[in-house]
Amino acid sequence: MLSVVLGLAVLASLTIGAETPSPLRVLTAAVTGWDTDPEAWTLVVHYRIPRTLVAIAVGAALGIAGAMIQAYTRNPLADPGILGVNAGAALAVIVAIGFGLAPGTAYLVWPALLGALLATFAVLLLSATGRGPITPVRMTLAGVALAAVLGGITTTIRLSDPVTFERFRSWAVGSVAGRDVSDLAAVLPFVVAGVLVAVSLARPLNAVAMGEDVARSLGVGVLRARLGTVGSVALLVGAATAVAGPIGFVGLMVPHAVRLLVGNEQTRVVPLSVLAAPCLLVLTDTVSRVLVPGREIPVGVVTAFVGGPVLLWLIRSRQVNTQ
Amino acid sequence: MDVPAAAARRRTLAPRVPVPGGRVLSGRVAVRSALVCAVLLLLTTAVTGVALGLGEIVYSPAEVLAALAGRASGAAELFVVGWRLPRAVAAVVFGAMLGVSGALFQTVTRNPLGSPDIIGFTAGSSLAGTAAILLVGSGFAVVAGGALAGGLAVAVVMVLLSRGGGVAGFRLVIAGIALNAMLLSTESWLVLIADLDAARAAALWGAGTLNGADFGYVGWAMALGGAAIVLTVLLLGQRLDLLDMGEDTSSALGGRPARTRLYAVGAGVLLVALVTAAAGPIAFVALAAPHIGRRLTAGTGNALIPAACSGAFLLAAADLAAQHLVPGRTYPVGVVTVVGGGLYLMTLIVRENRRATL
């Protein structure tokens, strides 16, 4: 059923925008090529298809990253944005832009990956200090603190010169507009690798979710599962952030929605997140094009406005034990 | 996160001073609190003195004093009194305003993390201020009006959300994350669609800076803020002490908690918005200053004055660091406070983790 939703979402994404040809015309143009309907063909093939593909890849990456990190930390509030992983990627990206190391989007992948990885480690280490269980409270606060420090440094570099500022401001808002296929190709291997690691870890993470001791007694390599999770989260978030900029809340919302449908079984949550997250991001991106007439809103802004209330609802409905 | 409650260690003096007419004037002075505030103010004065002396031309303390007294050469007077003094005074006053604001919010929310930065008032003021700069212009009245409106709007949202106890304790932090995300993403969008120069001006303001502060521009904010602090301490101080004891106790003692809370939130928003309007969002001073004040005074009593003193010291020190930590470069003070504040929050987390209280 989710595949059908995704199909419809993709069709909507190809169709709706500043120009809205009929769905039929879009499909005909895409199939028959440039000769019959050059206008629609150019629009669809040059603008809409790359953008939709980027949204699918980024959505899938963020959704799975969210599912993984929520299962791993046993924290329903975990999200790359909330935990400061996006901030880590952002800092690394602006360092790369500021020092002239990244002439194009493709070059942003490595710094974004590195930043995401370091930030993930940092936030986990920070919340694992001291005694007692790692509670959602600890982890969220660690994320807030980390994001503050990293964000402060990012601001400093951002203001240092106009060129960096100009490039970074278009990246920092989180958008899939204006990306082309080569940008996608640069990050796709990382997304695929991250997804594969995530799928292979679904079963071990199920066991880890029951507690480390149980997992060990079931013969699961806890350390390997943990390292694998951190690695895949960094791969997925780093790749998604490199191409689209920091987009929050997708990783928070999608696993919750999926768990409402299929329960806590990680082997089902991960594959369904792969479908559900692109649905969400493709649809939000489509809406973001027409929400304000004559002007596109970056999808990162829209996800914040969808995700913020969802987060409020999560804590108000007491789905989250916050002591 | 409990505040160290060491009421037993609090010593008070209760002087009774006979005044003419056969009456006796009596009052209570918390000795430790007064001492701590005095020391903090001395430190603040010292930091301010250093800030006045340092710069491209360095003046000795004696020369600074001479310039302040109006007995120095024209150049020294221009540098020290004309350029450095407004900025140094602004740091002290704004720091005190942020400290008081933080203490108000932390008391009202009964939550040590309930500072305006975490709840989202700072982000609300910042967004509205940015919008005002980009859409209308960068005059003080415009930006101040915008920042105040933004802060109040967030206050209304927060009050609506907290009905029915929905955002008590840690939930407040999460609600703040949600609000912050929405506000900041909108702000980065506004910066994106504006033209480059206006966007850079807005972004520089958005980083929080005292660069180029002069009495003409920040004077209004300082005067209003100073008056607001005095009024808050005089009118709300005792009632906030009652509120600290809990809703029921406060009601029973005639503290009228609902009204106190309303006034306190209003004063807190006003203070944050004034600082934000004049200098841009300066994060985390409002979070850290009341904590430091309370730890130093080791009491749970009136937190406003120690918070004001610590805030003044923190922002004065942060602005000194912003100007002189890296030779030859001046950073926005907001960057220093956000990095320092984040590190401070980290140490808090580590400490609480060690006690396994989070």
Chai-1 contact restraints between the chains, C-beta under 6 A:
chainA,res_idxA,chainB,res_idxB,connection_type,confidence,min_distance_angstrom,max_distance_angstrom,comment,restraint_id
A,T129,B,V350,contact,1.0,0.0,6.0,A-B,restraint_1
A,T129,B,N353,contact,1.0,0.0,6.0,A-B,restraint_2
A,G130,B,N353,contact,1.0,0.0,6.0,A-B,restraint_3
A,G130,B,R354,contact,1.0,0.0,6.0,A-B,restraint_4
A,R131,B,A356,contact,1.0,0.0,6.0,A-B,restraint_5
A,G132,B,A356,contact,1.0,0.0,6.0,A-B,restraint_6
A,T135,B,L358,contact,1.0,0.0,6.0,A-B,restraint_7
A,V137,B,F170,contact,1.0,0.0,6.0,A-B,restraint_8
A,V137,B,L358,contact,1.0,0.0,6.0,A-B,restraint_9
A,R138,B,L358,contact,1.0,0.0,6.0,A-B,restraint_10
A,L141,B,I349,contact,1.0,0.0,6.0,A-B,restraint_11
A,A142,B,I349,contact,1.0,0.0,6.0,A-B,restraint_12
A,A145,B,G342,contact,1.0,0.0,6.0,A-B,restraint_13
A,A145,B,L345,contact,1.0,0.0,6.0,A-B,restraint_14
A,A145,B,M346,contact,1.0,0.0,6.0,A-B,restraint_15
A,A148,B,V338,contact,1.0,0.0,6.0,A-B,restraint_16
A,A148,B,G342,contact,1.0,0.0,6.0,A-B,restraint_17
A,V149,B,V339,contact,1.0,0.0,6.0,A-B,restraint_18
A,V149,B,G342,contact,1.0,0.0,6.0,A-B,restraint_19
A,G152,B,V335,contact,1.0,0.0,6.0,A-B,restraint_20
A,G152,B,V338,contact,1.0,0.0,6.0,A-B,restraint_21
A,G152,B,V339,contact,1.0,0.0,6.0,A-B,restraint_22
A,T155,B,A207,contact,1.0,0.0,6.0,A-B,restraint_23
A,T155,B,V335,contact,1.0,0.0,6.0,A-B,restraint_24
A,T156,B,Y331,contact,1.0,0.0,6.0,A-B,restraint_25
A,T156,B,V335,contact,1.0,0.0,6.0,A-B,restraint_26
A,F165,B,R200,contact,1.0,0.0,6.0,A-B,restraint_27
A,E166,B,L196,contact,1.0,0.0,6.0,A-B,restraint_28
A,R169,B,V191,contact,1.0,0.0,6.0,A-B,restraint_29
A,R169,B,L192,contact,1.0,0.0,6.0,A-B,restraint_30
A,A172,B,S188,contact,1.0,0.0,6.0,A-B,restraint_31
A,V173,B,S188,contact,1.0,0.0,6.0,A-B,restraint_32
A,V173,B,W189,contact,1.0,0.0,6.0,A-B,restraint_33
A,V173,B,L192,contact,1.0,0.0,6.0,A-B,restraint_34
A,G248,B,A181,contact,1.0,0.0,6.0,A-B,restraint_35
A,P298,B,W189,contact,1.0,0.0,6.0,A-B,restraint_36
A,G300,B,S185,contact,1.0,0.0,6.0,A-B,restraint_37
A,V301,B,S185,contact,1.0,0.0,6.0,A-B,restraint_38
A,V301,B,T186,contact,1.0,0.0,6.0,A-B,restraint_39
A,V301,B,W189,contact,1.0,0.0,6.0,A-B,restraint_40
A,A304,B,A181,contact,1.0,0.0,6.0,A-B,restraint_41
A,A304,B,M182,contact,1.0,0.0,6.0,A-B,restraint_42
A,A304,B,S185,contact,1.0,0.0,6.0,A-B,restraint_43
A,F305,B,M182,contact,1.0,0.0,6.0,A-B,restraint_44
A,G308,B,A178,contact,1.0,0.0,6.0,A-B,restraint_45
A,G308,B,A181,contact,1.0,0.0,6.0,A-B,restraint_46
A,G308,B,M182,contact,1.0,0.0,6.0,A-B,restraint_47
A,L311,B,A178,contact,1.0,0.0,6.0,A-B,restraint_48
A,L312,B,A175,contact,1.0,0.0,6.0,A-B,restraint_49
A,L312,B,A178,contact,1.0,0.0,6.0,A-B,restraint_50
A,I315,B,R171,contact,1.0,0.0,6.0,A-B,restraint_51
A,I315,B,I174,contact,1.0,0.0,6.0,A-B,restraint_52
A,R316,B,G166,contact,1.0,0.0,6.0,A-B,restraint_53
A,T322,B,F170,contact,1.0,0.0,6.0,A-B,restraint_54
A,T322,B,R171,contact,1.0,0.0,6.0,A-B,restraint_55
